[in-house]
Amino acid sequence: MAIKIKSKSLHDICIKDHNKLSQPSVEVSLDEGKEIAACLDTLFNPAEGVGLAAPQLGNFKRVCIIRIQNDVYNYKLDLINPRIIEKSKETIRHKESCFSVRGRQPWIVERHHEIVVTDDLNGELRISGYPAYVAQHEIDHLDGILISDHGTPTAPQPIVRNTEKLGRNDPCSCGSGKKYKKCCLELTNGNHTVA
């Protein structure tokens, strides 16, 4: 994967052809996956989003990266041939936009608060909170699913957490040990471009 485009934004270079993006990606060797992940990392701009999947650039291989850099997280994860093997019952509905959806219109998507992922690079990982949300978005790309396939265009409807309400200073339910206001509360505040 030799893509070297730095002059345009990721939104400009990511393909937006729903027919192409609806095809599932194929598995890769660990070495090829590392090479693709390194390329994605080179192209990635944390000011634009928090993740990128190879199919978004026309390389239909099961590789994606997650790069969350904000006041709460400094989270970096490369996934090669990932599969979600477990999902929590707890879900979150949230506004989400994507480089591969024309106009970057936010959609409301429901995702699981915690997942267990297995992949060739990291083995088995338990991911919760915002990183789990982003991982599900990126793995959807690898499975040929866009937010427009299972989300709802933004409308004047409340974004709700389908669990017991937490106070801002309560410990976050994701198990991070942080206060809710410094952790997953960010999921219910504003839009996030995932990728």
Summary of the structure (lengths in Angstrom):
residues: 195
radius of gyration: 16.0
end to end distance: 18.8
largest distance: 47.8
contacts: 625
relative contact order: 0.19
helix: 28%
strand: 29%
